Amino acid sequence: MAQVPQTFFDALAVRTWCGLSLGALGRSREEIDAINVYPVADGDTGTNLYMTVESAAGAVEAVFAGYELGEEVPTLADTVRAMAHGALIGARGNSGTILAQLLRGMAQVLTEGEATHIDADGLRLALRHAADAARQAVAHPVEGTVLSVAAAAADAAAAADGDCGAVARAAYQGACEALAATPGQLAVLERAGVVDAGGRGLVAVFGALVEAFTGEAPTADPHAFVAGPGVHARVDAVSDALAEGCAGPAGGPAFEVVYLLEAEDAAVDRLRARLDALGDSLVVVGGDGLWNVHVHVDDAGAAVEAGVEAGRPYRIRITHFGAGDVHTGGQRPARERVQRAVVAVVPGEGLAGLYTEAGATAVLARPGEPPASGELVDAVRRAHAREVVLLPNDADLRHTAAAAAEQVRAEGIRVALIPTRSAVQGISALAVHQPDRRFDEDVVQMTSAAGATRYAEVVVAERQSWTMAGICQAGDVLGLIDGDVAVIGSDVTATAETVLDRMLQAGGELVTLVLGDEAPEGVADRLEARVREAYLAVDTVVYRGGRQGAPLLIGVE
């Protein structure tokens, strides 16, 4: 269905652009992977770009989800900040990291003055600043890459007349022409008979920008950008290179190291110098205390240690190009696959420890930072099992988890997705998990246990809004049962007690309480006493969830 044309660049246009970009990269992902020869022929540029945009789009959707029906939409500034932050924390690979900096560069212009929208002049300036910021983030810029495509798009936009749609069309056309020229700029592309994969992905993103403004997708044939032997020959060449243990150019570094880093600007300047001496393909993007670091090195440990000296690195990802082993925290020796494993998304460090003790591979979802499908794919691979049960533990992660499951099924792993909507439902499913049972039977039992568990959470409202229980004000305590607001109160303990009573009216045998760091002292004792006094034969179990975003999670089986 055609999009409604946008005259200005506002919050809705940002949302539309992100969604269209994700769709465009989803359609072209395999083709882009197939032509990936630079800087390393590892065949994942399309996938990395898709995951980066997926994280950006998810962050934008989260901003819109905070506004109830009938309220004003988010501001342009809030939306583009979310887009840039989502791309930064979800950036994958060399091209994904550069794309994150392009979006951040645009955001720096689009947020100036907190305007509700920007016109064609603002879009021209945003594209110019984005291209310049991306080039500055790369330690040793190379022509014939995504940087050349971004610069050409900005140059074409600067020379264009008309509204935002006309500027977007000019940027897209300039990007297409620059992409077609990349084989003549980079010898490795010319030998392979292909264009730059990262640049090809950026063309798809610019095409989505045209469609967001005009309602019409560009008509250029994407396969026209693939020269010489073509996509299928490129697939064979990449496969041969990987089979021979070739990481790219002869003698190239053995590892790709990527991590998020909390650090001050001065420390990052020193980090850049140290990593530049250790390896190549160095890209450091971000700012305001949060950075995404990407480098190819032979000594992965030294690259991580450099991050530790600069600040606090986390979400560390190390890929050995020859072995294709993707993991976190350092080299891992080869081992036999286990038959079955459970992978679960959990909202706090305490629950992560609990799930891990129960034998699951836990993926930590920090408040406001839900995992992208790439993180779930990594977790499934780390589980190293032939069969995997995936527990998203959040209704909003259903599509993300489904995308991850689809990807790893293509790798020969049997995956069952149980649509758990809360960590307490995941606890119930994990409690009946039996790895020695037939896979289908185990999944049925786990699904049944999760489905028989009602879930609730007690949270503090961040803004005024309409709810199923009436109008709430910022600072009110909300009790949500099965995802809907059922109680509005002023005290966490009292609200939790009301929520628990309502849940137990329908019966129950076991109450699970998960306390967050912000839970008031004594709330667990108060609720346990309430269960003992009013509900005979009902047991209570209490866990510490840590920094989980909600003061209290409740489950009733």
N, C-alpha and C positions, 0 to 999 in steps of 0.2 A: 504494500500500500504506500502511495506517495506521501512524503512528508509535507506538512504545511510550510510554505516558504517563510523565512525569517528575514526581516529587513535589518535588524540590529543584532548584535551579539549580546544576549542576556543569559540569565540562568537556565531558561528552558532550552536555548540554543546549545549551551554547554552540555546539558543532559542528552539532548538529541544527538549531538556530535559523538559523544562517548559511546552511546548505544550503536550508532551506525558504524563507528570505527571497529567496535568489537565484532559486529557481524561481518564486516568486510575482511578483517584479518582471519576470522574463523573460516571464511570461504577460501581464502588464499594461503592459509597457513602451510599446507602440505607442499604447495608449489614453492613458497619462499624457503621452506626447509630444504627442498631439493636443490636449490641453486646456491646454497650457503657454502662459499669457499673461502671467504675472508672475514676476519683475520684467522679463523680456524675452521677447517672443513668438518665441523661436527654436526651439521644438519639440524640445527635447532633454532635458527634465527626467527622463523615464523612463529614457532611455539613461544619463544621468549617474548616477542612483541605482543602476541595475543594475551599472555599472562600479565604483562605489564599494563595493558589497556583494561584487562578484566579487573585488575585491582583499582585502577583509576575510576572506572565506571561504577564499581561497587561502592566506592567512597562517595561518589556523587549521589547515588541512589540512597545511601544512608542519610545524607543531608536532607533530601526531599522527604524521606520517611518520617523525619522529625516534625513535619508540618501536617497538621490534621486537615481533613477535607474542608474546604471553605476558607481556610486561612491563606494569607499571601504566600507566594512561592519564596524560596530562599533568595538572598541577594546574590548578585553576580560574584561579588568578592568571596562570599562563603562557598559558593559552588566551585569556583576555579581554584580556591585554596584546597578544597577537598580533592579535586581532580589531581592537582599537582602532588599533594601528600600521598594520595593513594598510589599514584604511579611511582613515587619515590620508594615507598616501603615494599612495593610489589615488583620493582624492576628486576628483570632477569637478563643475564647475558650482556654482551657489549652493546648491542643495538637497543635493547630494552632500557639500559641505563642512560644512553644518550637520549632516547625518546623521553624519558622522565625529566631530563634537564631541559629539553625543548618545551615541555608542558610547564615546567617551573618558570622558564623564561617568559612564556606568554602570561602566566599568572601574575608575575611581578608588574607587568604593564596593566593588565586588566583589573587589578585591585587598587590602582592608584586613585585616590579621591573617593573610593567607595561608591562609584557610579552605579546606577541600576542597569545601564547598558552602555555599550560603546558602538561607535559608527565605523565606517570604512577606514577613516584615518587611524583610529585606535587599533583596528585589526592589522593594518600595515605595520604599525609600530610594534605590535606584539609579535608578529612573525619575524621582524628584523631582530628584535631583542632575543627571541628564542634561538635563532640560528647563531647569533654571536655568543650567547651563553653556553650553548652546546659545544661550540668549537673551543671555548676557553676551558671547558671541563676535561677535555682530552689532552693528555700530556704531550702527545706527538701527533697532531692532526695529519690525516692522509687524504689526498684528493682521490676522487673516484669512489667515495663511500657515502654513507647517509649524511655526513656533514656537507658534502658538495650538493646533494639534493636539497637539503634544508636551506642552504645559502641561495641557491638558484630560485627556489620558491619565494624567498623573501625579496630577492631582487625583482622578480616578475610582479609581485604584489605591489611593490613600491612604485612601479611604473604604470599600474592599472588605474583607470578611471571608473567611477560608478560606485555602487553600494557594496555592502559586504559580500553579496553573491558574486559580483564581478571581480572583487579582489580575490575571493576564494578560487574562482575559475582560473584566474591568472596564476595564482600560486600553484595550482594543480598542474597547469600546462607547463609552467617553468620546471616543476619537479619532474614531469614526464620527460622533458627534453634533457634535463641533467642526468636522469637515470639512464636514458639511452646512450649517453656519452661515457658512462663509467667504464666500459671495457677498454676504451682508448686511453683512460687515465691510469688504470691499474692492470699490470701485466698478468696477474694471476686470474683476473676475470676474463681477459682476452683469451688466455690459453684454454680456459674451461668453456668459453663460448656463452657466458652468462653475464647478466648485469649484477650490480651489488644487491645482495639480499636485503640488507637493512634499508637501503634506499627504496627498494621495491615495496617494503612494508610501509615506509613513510608515504609513498604515493597513494597507497590504499587509505591511509589516514587523511590525506588531503582530499581524496575523492569523497570521503565521508563528510568532510567539512563543506564541500560544494553541495552535497545533497541536503545537509542540515539547513543551509541558507536558501536553496532554490527549490527544494522538493524533488529534484531530478538527479539521478546518479550519472556521473560521467560515462560516456559510451566507449572509452578507449578499451581495446582488447588487452588484458593483462599479459596474455601469452606473447604479445608482440614484443615484450621486453626481454624475452628469452631467446638468445641468438645461438648460432653454431649448432652443436650436437643436441641441444634441447634438454628438456626437463628429465626425460627418462634416462638419457645418457649421464646426466649430472647425478641422478640417484645412484647409478651404477658406480660412478667415479667415487662418490662419497663413501659408498659401502666398501669399495675396494680399499680406500685409504684407511678406514677404520679397522678393517680386517687385518691390515698390515701393521696396526698399532701406530699409524701416522697421525699426529695431532695437528698437522697443518704444514707450514713451511719446514723444511728439513732443519733439525736442531732446535725447533721451537720449544717453549716451556711446556712442562708436563701437566701443570695444574691450572685450573681457573679457580680463583678465590673471590668470593663475593660476601659482603656482610653489611649490615646496617651499623652505623656508628654514631654514638652520642659523644660529641666533642666540640671544643671551642675552635674558632677559625684559625688561631695561631698554631694549635696542635695539628690541625689538618694540613696546613702548609708544610709543616715538618714531615708529616706522614707521606704526602705526595712525593717529596724528595727521596725519602727512604724507599718507597715502593718502586719509584722509577728506576732506582739502582738495582732492585731485585729482579725486575722482569719487564714485560711490555704490555701493550693493550690496556694501559692504565687510564681509567675513567673514574673521577671522584665528583659526584654531583650532590646537590642539596644546599643546606644553609640553615641558619637559625638554630644551630645546635644539633641537627639531625642530618646525616650524610649516608649516601649509598656508595660503597667502595667496590670497584671491580678491577682485577688485575690478573694477568697470566704470569706464573712464576714456576720455577723448579722447586723452590723451598716453600711449601704451603705454610709450614709452621712459622717461618719467619714473617710471612705476610700477616698472619693472625697476631703474632706477638707485636708487630708494629702497630696494629690497631689497638691492642691492649695498652700500649704505652701512650697512645694518643687520647684514649677515652674509654668508652664502654662498647665493645663490639657485641652484636647479637645477631640471631638468624644467620649464623655462619654457614656458608655453603661451599664445599670444596669438590670440584669435579676433576677426576683424573682422565685426561683426554683419551689416552690409549685404551684404558680398561673400561671407560664408560661408567665408572663407579661414582655415583652421586651420593654424598652423605654429609653429615655435619660434624665438625670438630676435629678432623684429622684423618689420616689413612686408616682403612679398615681391612683386615685380611679377609680373603675369600672364605666363605663358609657354606655349608650345605643349607639349602632352603628347608625351612620347617614346613609342615603340612598346612597349618592354619594359624592366623593371627587376627587380632582385633586392632583397628586404628580408630581413635576417637578424638574429637575436638573438645577441649575442656576450657572453661573460662578463667581458671585461676591456678596458681602454682600448687596450692594444697591438693586440689582435685587431680592435677597432673601427676603428683606423687602417688595418690591413691590408685589411679588407673594403671600407672606403671607397675605398682606393687601387685596388682591383679593380673599382670601379664600383657597389658595393652600397650600399644605405641601411642603416646599422647601428643597431640598438636595443640600448643597453647594459643588461645585466642585472647589477646590483651584487649581491655576495654576500648572500644572504638576502632580496633584493628582486626577485623575478621580475616581469617586466612584465605588466600586465593587458592584456586584449584591446583596450582603448581606446588604449593606447600603440602597439600594432601597427597599429590602424586609422589612427592619425595618421601613422605611418611610411609606410604604403602610400599615403596621400594625398600626403605630401611627395615620394614618388618620382615622382608626376605622370606616370604611365604608363598606357597602355591595357591592358597585360598585366603581371602581376607574379608572380614566383616567390617564395614565402615559405618561409624556412628557419628553423624554430624552434630547432634545434640543442640540444634538450633534450626527453627523453621526457615529462617532466612538463608541458611547455608545449603538448602536442599538442591538447588540448581548447581551450585559450586561443587558439591560433593558428587552429583551425577556426572558432571563434566570430567572430574578426576577419575571416577570409576570407569567411564568410557575410555579414557586414555590408557589406563593401565591394563584394561582388558585386551587392548590391541597388542600388549606386550606378553600376552599369554597367562596373565594372572586372573584367576577366577574371583570376582568381587561381588559381594551382596551388600546393597545399601539398605540399612534399616532406618526409616525416617524418624529418628528420635528428635524431639523438639526441645529437650532440656537435658542438662547433665544428670539430673536425678533419674530420668528415664534410661539414660545410658548406664547408670549404676545398676538398675534393675535388670537390664539386658545382660550386663557383664556377670551378674551374680548367677545366672543360669547357664552361662557359656560352658560347653564341654567340648574341647578340641578333639576328643577321640570319638565323638558322635558323627554320624553322616552329616555332610555339610548342609544339605537342605533341611534336615531335622533340627540341626543346631540353629540355623537362621530362623526357622519357624518358632522355636521355643524362645529365642531372644526377642523376636518381634512381638510375640504374645506377652512376654513379661513387660516390655516397654509400653505396649498399648494398654496394659492393665494398671499403669501407674499414672495417676493424675499429678500434674505438676503446677507449682505456683512460685512466684517470686515477689519479694517486697522491695520496692525501689523508691527513690525520691524523685519527684517530678522536677524537670529542668525548666519547664515553661508552662504557661497557662494553656489549657487545651480542653476540648470536649472528649469525654470518655463514656463508656457504657454505664458508668455509675454516676455521671453528672460532670459538671465543670470542675477541673482541678486547677490549683494555682501553683506557681513555682514554689518548691519547698514542701509541698504536700507529700505525704507518704501514700504510695499506691500499692494495693494488693492485687496482683494479677493472677487469675486462676485459668489455666489452660490457654494462656495468651491474651485474655480479655481482662480489663480493669473491673474488679468486682467490689473493691473497698477503697474509699478515700478517707485517710485519717491524718492525724498530726503526730503520732508516736509510732515508732517502728515496732516496739514490743506489743502494744495494744492492737495495732493493725494486723500483725502476724497472728495473734491469738484469734482474731475474728476470722481471718482467712482459714486457719486450721480448723476451726469449728465448722465452717461451711463445707470444707472438704470432707470432714469425717461424718457429716450428716448422712452421706451416701454409703457409709461403712468403710472399713479398712482394717488391715492387719498389721501394717508396718508404716511408721512415719520416719522419713529421712529428712534431716535438717542439715543444710550446708551453710556454714557461717562465713560471711565475707569479712574482710578487715574492718569494715565500717559498721559491723553489727554491734549494737550496744551491749555492754557488760550485763550478763545475767539473762539475756533473752532465751538462751537454750534451756537454762534451768526452769524458767517460767513456763516455757512450752512443754517441757517434759513433765512438769508437775500437773499441768492442765490435762495432758493425755492420761496420766495415771489416775487422776481424780474423776474424770468424766467419761473415759472410754476404756472399759474393761477389755482385757485380752488384746490390747493394741500395744505393740512395742515401739520404741523410739531409738534411732541411731543418729549420732551427731558426728559431722565431719567439719574440718576447717578447710575452707576453700581458698583463703588468701585474697589477693587482689582480683576479685572476680567481677566487679562492676555493680553487683547488687548486694545489699547488706545480708540478704537471706534468700536461700532457695529451699523449697519444701516439696517433698514427694510423698504421696500416699498410695500404697499398694493395697 
